Amino acid sequence: MAAATARGIIERVGIQAGLSLSVHPHMLRHACGFYLASRGHDTRAIQAYLGHRQIQHTVRYTELSPKRFQEFWLD
């Protein structure tokens, strides 16, 4: 499948879903990063999985994860 075809499919699905923003394939990558961070995966592991060369590109997902500190103190 050509990249343009994939972009078109994802854009059409966003429209059909009634989303108010323009949907593009890179959003799937962001969603993956946020999901892994919210599940408590290590930042370096997420960096490797997403193929980021620099950690600051990965840190954005862990900084915004609302559950990041949820289980720091269990007592």
C-alpha positions, 0 to 999 in steps of 0.5 A: 500500500502506498503511503498516500493511500494509507493517509487517505484511508486514515483521513476518511475514517477520521471524517466518518468518525465525526472528529473535529480535527484533521486525522493523519497517520502520525497520530497513531504513533502518538497514540501508541506512545501515550498508551505505552506511557499510561501503562507504566512502560519505561521511557527508554523502552518506549524510546526504543520501540518508537525509534526515537534517537533523542529521549526528549522526543519520547519524554513528551508521552511520559510527562503527559501521562495522568497515571504516571505517579498513581502507584508511587505510594501504596501505604 
